[in-house]
Amino acid sequence: MKNVATLIWTLLTILISTPCFAGEELVLSGITSPRSQIVYEILREAYSALGIEVEFKALPLLRSTHSAHSGVVDGELFKISGVDEKYPNLIKIPVPIDHVDLMVLARKNSQVKANWNTLRHLRVGYFRGIIFIENKIAIEKLRNTRGLETNEQLVKMISLKRLDAGLIARIAGLMTLKKIQSDDVVMLQSPIATTNLYHYLNIEHSALVPQLTTTLEKMKKRGRFKEIRRKILQQEFGIHD
């Protein structure tokens, strides 16, 4: 009987100490983009394994982060590492959920090269508010830069020769060039920089972090991230990666 009582006590302790999230619903914010589709599909599957439903709320770039930080929404789909230093109410899930390749836009047949030394001597534009791009501009000491409100404006300024080059995330570049169908602006082939992206939760949901981290690690290990990314890029652009 003593062994049975010990077993029951052990099981009760495990049940009490293990958070149960079944039936929870979370709202995650982010911009509208193919990358958001990729990350949302990954997270939807991960949270579903924990018994949690997630809803995507499309918001402008900065408003998305502010909403996640203030608790208006429960978290943000993705950001670069270090965002939690500026927004302490956000907790980074320590599994890279995607990556972003930083690309260079230039006029077709121009002499622009995808390296920082070349860009330091040119007029370079970018979409204002992208932390990764703004950090790289500061680190690489680009002086003649111009922040713009949209990627469409960026392509137009290059086409009109008001800028020599632009910095843009690869998926955003593919989407913008597909939308505009510009004949004289191209995206150079090699990335000029790459960084990982991470999912962030509001601090109120800190109890979710261990199990969500484990679930995402398992998904990544079995190649599920790559499968989802490949499927959506094929649907949107006819490419695998």
C-alpha positions as CSV (number, residue, x, y, z in Angstrom):
1,M,0.0,0.0,0.0
2,K,2.9,2.3,0.8
3,N,4.2,1.9,-2.8
4,V,0.7,2.6,-4.3
5,A,0.4,5.8,-2.1
6,T,3.8,6.9,-3.2
7,L,3.0,6.4,-6.8
8,I,-0.3,8.3,-6.5
9,W,1.5,11.2,-4.7
10,T,4.1,11.3,-7.4
11,L,1.5,11.4,-10.2
12,L,-0.4,14.2,-8.4
13,T,2.7,16.2,-8.0
14,I,3.5,15.9,-11.7
15,L,0.0,16.9,-12.6
16,I,0.0,19.9,-10.3
17,S,3.4,21.1,-11.3
18,T,2.8,20.7,-15.1
19,P,0.9,23.7,-16.6
20,C,-2.2,22.8,-18.5
21,F,-2.9,25.1,-21.4
22,A,-5.7,23.2,-23.2
23,G,-8.5,25.5,-24.3
24,E,-6.4,28.7,-24.2
25,E,-6.6,31.1,-27.1
26,L,-3.8,33.5,-28.0
27,V,-3.7,36.5,-30.4
28,L,-0.4,37.0,-32.2
29,S,0.4,40.1,-34.1
30,G,2.6,40.8,-37.2
31,I,2.8,42.4,-40.5
32,T,1.0,41.0,-43.6
33,S,3.6,39.1,-45.6
34,P,4.6,35.7,-46.9
35,R,7.1,35.5,-44.0
36,S,4.2,36.0,-41.5
37,Q,2.4,33.2,-43.2
38,I,5.4,30.9,-42.8
39,V,5.9,31.7,-39.1
40,Y,2.1,31.7,-38.3
41,E,1.8,28.2,-39.8
42,I,4.8,27.0,-37.7
43,L,3.4,28.5,-34.6
44,R,-0.2,27.4,-35.2
45,E,1.0,23.8,-35.4
46,A,3.3,24.2,-32.3
47,Y,0.6,25.8,-30.1
48,S,-2.0,23.2,-31.3
49,A,0.2,20.5,-29.9
50,L,-0.2,22.2,-26.5
51,G,-3.9,22.4,-26.9
52,I,-3.9,26.2,-27.7
53,E,-5.6,28.0,-30.5
54,V,-3.9,31.0,-32.0
55,E,-5.2,33.9,-34.1
56,F,-3.2,36.2,-36.3
57,K,-3.8,39.9,-36.1
58,A,-2.3,41.9,-38.9
59,L,-0.8,45.2,-37.7
60,P,1.7,47.8,-39.0
61,L,5.3,47.1,-38.0
62,L,5.9,49.2,-34.9
63,R,2.3,49.0,-33.7
64,S,2.6,45.2,-33.7
65,T,5.6,45.3,-31.4
66,H,4.0,47.9,-29.1
67,S,0.8,45.9,-28.9
68,A,2.6,42.7,-27.9
69,H,4.7,44.6,-25.3
70,S,1.6,46.3,-23.8
71,G,-0.5,43.2,-23.7
72,V,-3.1,44.3,-26.2
73,V,-2.1,41.1,-28.0
74,D,-0.5,38.0,-26.5
75,G,2.7,38.0,-28.6
76,E,4.4,38.8,-31.8
77,L,5.1,36.4,-34.6
78,F,8.7,37.2,-35.1
79,K,11.5,39.7,-34.4
80,I,15.2,39.7,-34.4
81,S,17.1,38.8,-31.2
82,G,17.5,41.6,-28.7
83,V,14.1,43.2,-29.1
84,D,13.4,42.2,-25.4
85,E,16.1,44.6,-24.3
86,K,14.1,47.6,-25.5
87,Y,10.7,45.9,-24.7
88,P,11.1,44.1,-21.4
89,N,7.6,42.8,-21.3
90,L,8.4,40.5,-24.3
91,I,10.0,37.1,-23.8
92,K,12.0,35.6,-26.6
93,I,11.3,31.9,-27.4
94,P,15.0,30.7,-27.9
95,V,14.4,28.7,-31.0
96,P,15.2,30.4,-34.3
97,I,11.8,30.2,-36.1
98,D,13.0,31.6,-39.5
99,H,15.8,33.7,-40.9
100,V,16.0,36.8,-43.0
101,D,18.4,37.4,-45.8
102,L,19.3,41.1,-46.4
103,M,19.5,41.8,-50.1
104,V,20.5,44.7,-52.3
105,L,18.2,46.3,-54.9
106,A,19.8,48.1,-57.8
107,R,19.0,49.2,-61.4
108,K,19.4,46.5,-64.0
109,N,22.9,46.5,-65.6
110,S,24.3,48.9,-62.9
111,Q,27.7,48.4,-61.4
112,V,26.3,48.0,-57.8
113,K,27.8,45.1,-55.9
114,A,26.3,43.4,-52.8
115,N,29.0,44.4,-50.4
116,W,29.2,47.1,-47.8
117,N,32.3,48.8,-49.2
118,T,30.5,49.6,-52.4
119,L,27.3,50.8,-50.6
120,R,29.3,53.3,-48.5
121,H,29.9,55.3,-51.6
122,L,26.2,55.2,-52.8
123,R,22.8,56.7,-52.1
124,V,21.1,53.8,-50.3
125,G,17.4,53.6,-49.3
126,Y,15.5,51.3,-47.0
127,F,12.1,50.7,-45.4
128,R,12.1,52.8,-42.2
129,G,11.5,50.9,-39.0
130,I,13.1,47.6,-39.9
131,I,15.4,47.2,-36.9
132,F,17.8,44.7,-38.5
133,I,18.4,47.0,-41.5
134,E,18.8,50.1,-39.4
135,N,21.3,48.3,-37.1
136,K,23.3,47.1,-40.1
137,I,23.4,50.7,-41.6
138,A,24.7,52.0,-38.3
139,I,27.3,49.2,-37.8
140,E,28.6,49.4,-41.4
141,K,28.6,53.3,-41.2
142,L,26.6,54.0,-44.3
143,R,26.2,57.8,-44.3
144,N,24.1,58.6,-47.4
145,T,20.9,56.8,-46.6
146,R,17.2,57.5,-46.8
147,G,14.4,55.8,-44.9
148,L,11.2,55.4,-46.8
149,E,7.6,54.5,-45.8
150,T,7.2,51.5,-48.1
151,N,9.2,49.1,-50.2
152,E,7.2,50.2,-53.2
153,Q,8.6,53.7,-52.7
154,L,12.1,52.2,-52.4
155,V,11.9,50.5,-55.8
156,K,10.4,53.6,-57.4
157,M,13.2,55.8,-56.1
158,I,15.8,53.5,-57.5
159,S,14.0,53.3,-60.8
160,L,13.9,57.1,-61.0
161,K,17.7,57.3,-60.2
162,R,17.1,59.2,-57.0
163,L,18.7,56.3,-55.1
164,D,21.6,54.1,-56.3
165,A,20.6,51.0,-54.3
166,G,18.2,49.7,-51.6
167,L,18.4,47.3,-48.7
168,I,15.5,44.9,-48.4
169,A,14.7,41.5,-46.9
170,R,14.7,38.8,-49.5
171,I,11.0,37.8,-49.2
172,A,9.9,41.4,-49.0
173,G,12.0,42.0,-52.2
174,L,10.4,39.1,-54.0
175,M,6.9,40.3,-53.0
176,T,7.5,43.9,-53.9
177,L,9.1,43.2,-57.3
178,K,6.3,40.8,-58.1
179,K,3.7,43.4,-57.2
180,I,5.3,46.3,-59.1
181,Q,6.6,44.3,-62.0
182,S,9.5,46.7,-62.4
183,D,11.5,46.2,-65.6
184,D,14.6,48.2,-64.5
185,V,15.1,47.3,-60.8
186,V,16.5,43.9,-59.8
187,M,17.5,42.1,-56.6
188,L,21.2,41.1,-56.5
189,Q,21.7,37.4,-56.0
190,S,23.9,37.2,-52.9
191,P,22.7,38.2,-49.4
192,I,24.7,41.0,-47.9
193,A,23.8,39.8,-44.3
194,T,21.6,37.2,-42.6
195,T,20.0,37.0,-39.2
196,N,17.7,34.7,-37.3
197,L,14.2,35.6,-36.2
198,Y,12.5,34.6,-33.0
199,H,8.9,34.4,-31.7
200,Y,8.1,36.7,-28.7
201,L,5.4,36.3,-26.0
202,N,4.1,38.9,-23.6
203,I,5.5,38.2,-20.1
204,E,2.0,37.3,-18.9
205,H,2.4,34.0,-20.8
206,S,5.9,33.1,-19.4
207,A,4.6,29.7,-18.2
208,L,4.2,28.7,-21.8
209,V,7.9,29.2,-22.7
210,P,9.4,25.8,-21.6
211,Q,6.8,23.6,-23.3
212,L,6.6,25.8,-26.4
213,T,10.4,25.8,-26.7
214,T,10.5,22.0,-26.5
215,T,7.7,21.6,-29.1
216,L,9.4,24.0,-31.6
217,E,12.8,22.2,-31.1
218,K,11.1,18.9,-32.0
219,M,9.4,20.4,-35.0
220,K,12.7,21.9,-36.2
221,K,14.6,18.7,-35.7
222,R,12.3,16.7,-37.9
223,G,12.4,19.3,-40.7
224,R,8.9,20.7,-40.2
225,F,10.1,24.4,-40.4
226,K,11.7,23.8,-43.8
227,E,8.7,22.0,-45.1
228,I,6.3,24.8,-44.2
229,R,8.7,27.5,-45.5
230,R,9.2,25.6,-48.8
231,K,5.4,25.1,-49.3
232,I,4.6,28.8,-48.9
233,L,7.5,30.1,-50.9
234,Q,6.5,27.7,-53.7
235,Q,2.9,28.9,-53.5
236,E,3.8,32.6,-53.5
237,F,6.8,32.8,-55.8
238,G,7.3,29.4,-57.4
239,I,10.6,28.9,-55.6
240,H,11.8,26.5,-52.9
241,D,14.0,28.9,-50.8
